[in-house]
Amino acid sequence: MNNYISFNQTKVKFKKKIIEKEFVLKTIPNSKSSQINKKIRDYHSTLFKTCNNIPKLISHNKKLKFKFEYCGISLNKILQKKNISEKKMNHLLNEISNILNICENTKIGIDPHFKNFTILKNKIYFVDFYPPVTRSFTSLLIKYNPKIKKQISLHLECYAYDKIKHHFLADLKKSKNINKKFYSFAKNFFIKKKILNKINYNLINNIIKIENNNLNNKDFTLT
């Protein structure tokens, strides 16, 4: 069993066919855990109904412990390999762009960081449901963090459905530990396959700037 903790302090335990995630409330009162539980379930349900690449929710409780079906290893690990064939990159990007297209067409925001995509038996899944990218969650988070309202709003706007394709590219560009060829290949793929009409470098750089400023700020939170 491997464990890790994310930026949001989510505790994740990997088992054979189950992933257990324990979501943590940092600034939102624990008394709101039932409300947050429902927001997570509703967000997952919305994605699950529209996309075949979402893991099944197995169980959940009031302490924000959720169990999902295991959907493979993170692309973060795959993209660290020094040699990735063009065939492999094409397959990964075909699968990822299908998910991004569905989210864009159904107007569902997500955090499209490549670590939030997993692969199992050549199928790509999107597996990140916290924080839920919804207006109601954003409003609740801001309610308990009024001093960083602007930062929270700007950060979560980067997850908006009409920005997720550029956001995906932005995360590739800023990451130091992955195969850099994948970023160039992804840009060309998005244009060639008409996933994007053009690459908006100003948007990519702005997303990187917003995220870097917030993630390096000790007072910033998404929980």
C-alpha positions as CSV (number, residue, x, y, z in Angstrom):
1,M,0.0,0.0,0.0
2,N,1.3,3.4,-1.0
3,N,0.2,6.7,0.8
4,Y,0.6,10.3,-0.1
5,I,-0.8,13.7,0.9
6,S,-1.8,16.3,-1.7
7,F,-1.6,20.1,-1.5
8,N,-5.1,20.1,0.0
9,Q,-3.8,17.6,2.6
10,T,-6.0,14.9,1.2
11,K,-4.8,11.5,2.6
12,V,-4.8,8.8,0.0
13,K,-4.5,5.1,0.5
14,F,-4.0,2.7,-2.4
15,K,-5.2,-0.8,-2.2
16,K,-5.7,-3.4,-5.0
17,K,-9.1,-2.3,-6.3
18,I,-9.9,0.6,-4.0
19,I,-8.6,4.0,-3.3
20,E,-9.5,5.6,0.0
21,K,-9.4,9.4,0.1
22,E,-9.8,11.3,3.4
23,F,-10.6,15.0,2.6
24,V,-9.4,17.6,5.1
25,L,-11.2,20.8,6.1
26,K,-8.6,23.5,6.9
27,T,-10.6,26.7,7.2
28,I,-14.1,25.5,6.6
29,P,-15.6,24.4,10.0
30,N,-15.9,20.7,10.6
31,S,-19.5,21.3,11.4
32,K,-19.9,21.7,7.6
33,S,-18.5,18.3,6.8
34,S,-22.0,16.8,5.9
35,Q,-22.6,19.8,3.6
36,I,-19.1,19.3,2.0
37,N,-19.8,15.6,1.7
38,K,-22.9,16.3,-0.4
39,K,-21.1,18.8,-2.5
40,I,-18.3,16.3,-3.3
41,R,-20.9,13.6,-4.1
42,D,-22.9,15.9,-6.3
43,Y,-19.8,17.0,-8.2
44,H,-18.7,13.4,-8.7
45,S,-22.2,12.4,-9.8
46,T,-22.3,15.2,-12.4
47,L,-19.0,14.0,-13.9
48,F,-19.9,10.4,-13.7
49,K,-23.1,10.9,-15.6
50,T,-21.5,12.7,-18.4
51,C,-18.2,10.8,-18.8
52,N,-17.2,7.1,-18.9
53,N,-13.7,7.9,-17.6
54,I,-14.7,8.6,-14.0
55,P,-14.2,6.0,-11.1
56,K,-17.2,4.6,-9.3
57,L,-17.9,5.9,-5.8
58,I,-18.0,2.9,-3.5
59,S,-18.7,4.5,-0.1
60,H,-18.4,7.7,1.9
61,N,-19.0,8.9,5.5
62,K,-19.5,12.1,7.5
63,K,-15.8,12.3,8.2
64,L,-15.2,12.8,4.5
65,K,-13.6,9.4,3.9
66,F,-14.5,8.4,0.4
67,K,-13.7,5.1,-1.3
68,F,-13.4,4.9,-5.1
69,E,-12.6,2.1,-7.5
70,Y,-9.0,1.8,-8.4
71,C,-8.2,3.3,-11.8
72,G,-4.5,2.8,-12.3
73,I,-1.4,4.9,-11.8
74,S,-1.1,8.7,-12.2
75,L,0.1,10.2,-15.4
76,N,2.6,12.0,-13.2
77,K,4.6,8.8,-13.1
78,I,4.2,8.0,-16.7
79,L,5.3,11.4,-17.9
80,Q,8.6,11.3,-15.9
81,K,9.9,8.6,-18.2
82,K,12.8,9.8,-20.4
83,N,11.6,8.0,-23.5
84,I,7.9,8.1,-24.4
85,S,7.0,6.9,-27.9
86,E,4.9,9.1,-30.2
87,K,2.4,6.3,-30.3
88,K,2.1,6.4,-26.5
89,M,1.8,10.2,-26.5
90,N,-0.9,10.2,-29.1
91,H,-2.9,7.6,-27.2
92,L,-2.6,9.6,-23.9
93,L,-3.6,12.8,-25.5
94,N,-6.5,11.3,-27.4
95,E,-7.9,10.0,-24.2
96,I,-7.2,13.2,-22.2
97,S,-8.6,15.5,-24.9
98,N,-11.8,13.4,-25.0
99,I,-12.3,14.0,-21.3
100,L,-11.5,17.7,-21.7
101,N,-13.9,18.0,-24.6
102,I,-16.7,16.4,-22.6
103,C,-16.1,18.8,-19.7
104,E,-16.0,21.8,-21.9
105,N,-19.2,20.8,-23.8
106,T,-21.1,20.1,-20.6
107,K,-19.6,23.2,-18.9
108,I,-18.1,21.3,-16.0
109,G,-14.9,22.8,-14.4
110,I,-12.1,20.5,-13.3
111,D,-8.5,20.8,-12.1
112,P,-6.9,19.3,-15.3
113,H,-3.4,18.8,-13.8
114,F,-1.9,15.7,-15.4
115,K,-1.4,14.1,-12.0
116,N,-5.2,14.0,-11.7
117,F,-5.4,11.6,-14.7
118,T,-4.7,7.9,-14.3
119,I,-4.2,5.0,-16.7
120,L,-5.4,1.5,-16.3
121,K,-5.4,-1.0,-19.2
122,N,-4.8,1.8,-21.7
123,K,-7.8,3.7,-20.5
124,I,-7.4,7.2,-19.0
125,Y,-9.5,8.3,-16.0
126,F,-10.0,11.6,-14.3
127,V,-9.9,11.1,-10.5
128,D,-9.9,14.4,-8.7
129,F,-13.1,15.6,-7.0
130,Y,-11.9,17.8,-4.2
131,P,-12.3,20.7,-4.0
132,P,-15.5,20.4,-6.1
133,V,-15.4,22.9,-8.9
134,T,-18.8,24.5,-8.2
135,R,-20.1,27.9,-7.4
136,S,-21.7,26.8,-4.2
137,F,-18.4,25.4,-2.9
138,T,-16.5,28.5,-4.0
139,S,-19.0,30.7,-2.1
140,L,-18.6,28.6,1.0
141,L,-14.8,28.7,0.9
142,I,-14.8,32.5,0.4
143,K,-17.2,32.9,3.3
144,Y,-14.6,31.5,5.7
145,N,-11.6,33.1,3.9
146,P,-12.7,36.7,3.1
147,K,-9.2,38.1,3.2
148,I,-8.1,36.0,0.3
149,K,-11.3,36.2,-1.7
150,K,-9.6,37.5,-4.8
151,Q,-6.9,34.8,-4.7
152,I,-9.5,32.1,-4.3
153,S,-11.7,33.4,-7.1
154,L,-8.8,33.8,-9.5
155,H,-7.4,30.3,-8.7
156,L,-10.7,28.5,-9.2
157,E,-11.5,30.5,-12.3
158,C,-8.5,28.7,-13.8
159,Y,-10.5,25.5,-13.4
160,A,-13.4,26.9,-15.5
161,Y,-14.6,24.6,-18.4
162,D,-13.4,27.1,-21.1
163,K,-9.9,27.3,-19.7
164,I,-9.1,23.6,-18.8
165,K,-7.3,22.8,-22.1
166,H,-4.9,25.7,-21.7
167,H,-4.7,24.9,-18.0
168,F,-3.6,21.3,-18.9
169,L,-0.9,22.8,-21.1
170,A,0.1,25.3,-18.4
171,D,0.7,22.5,-15.9
172,L,2.9,20.7,-18.4
173,K,4.9,23.8,-19.1
174,K,5.6,24.7,-15.4
175,S,6.4,21.2,-14.3
176,K,10.1,20.4,-13.9
177,N,10.0,16.7,-13.4
178,I,8.3,15.5,-16.5
179,N,9.5,14.7,-20.1
180,K,9.5,18.2,-21.7
181,K,8.9,16.7,-25.1
182,F,5.4,15.9,-24.0
183,Y,4.5,19.7,-23.6
184,S,5.6,20.5,-27.2
185,F,3.9,17.4,-28.5
186,A,0.7,18.2,-26.6
187,K,0.6,21.7,-28.1
188,N,1.0,20.4,-31.6
189,F,-1.5,17.6,-31.0
190,F,-4.2,20.1,-29.7
191,I,-3.8,22.2,-32.9
192,K,-3.5,19.3,-35.3
193,K,-6.6,17.6,-33.9
194,K,-8.4,20.9,-33.5
195,I,-8.8,20.6,-29.8
196,L,-7.8,24.2,-29.7
197,N,-8.0,26.7,-32.6
198,K,-4.8,28.3,-31.4
199,I,-2.5,28.3,-28.4
200,N,-3.1,31.3,-26.1
201,Y,0.3,31.7,-24.5
202,N,-0.9,34.7,-22.5
203,L,-3.5,32.6,-20.9
204,I,-1.1,29.7,-20.2
205,N,1.4,32.1,-18.5
206,N,-1.3,33.8,-16.5
207,I,-2.6,30.5,-15.2
208,I,1.0,29.6,-14.2
209,K,1.4,33.0,-12.5
210,I,-1.8,32.7,-10.5
211,E,-1.2,29.2,-9.3
212,N,2.5,29.8,-8.4
213,N,1.6,32.9,-6.4
214,N,-1.2,31.2,-4.5
215,L,0.6,27.9,-3.9
216,N,3.6,29.7,-2.5
217,N,1.4,31.7,-0.2
218,K,1.2,30.1,3.3
219,D,-2.2,31.7,3.9
220,F,-3.8,30.4,0.7
221,T,-6.2,27.5,0.9
222,L,-8.7,25.6,-1.1
223,T,-10.2,23.9,1.8
